[in-house]
Amino acid sequence: PAPGDAGSSPASGDSAAGAEGADHGSIAISRGGIIAIIVVAVSVCVLGAVSAILFYLAKKRSWQVRESIR
């Protein structure tokens, strides 16, 4: 068998069988891409929080108007 195959002996050469070295098969995202993803995620979270707060304040105000009408 070829070096690195299941039937080869450890002394026959490469016994790592692809377990060593860089993994080029995975998805690689550049540093700029990661920063852009983080910025978009934080922006969406902040926008959602601000929208929730404004919605709550608008509802609170409408509740006060309803109470004053009664």
Secondary structure by P-SEA (a helix, b strand, c coil): ccccccccccccccccccccccccccccccaaaaaaaaaaaaaaaaaaaaaaaaaaaaaaaaaaaaaaac
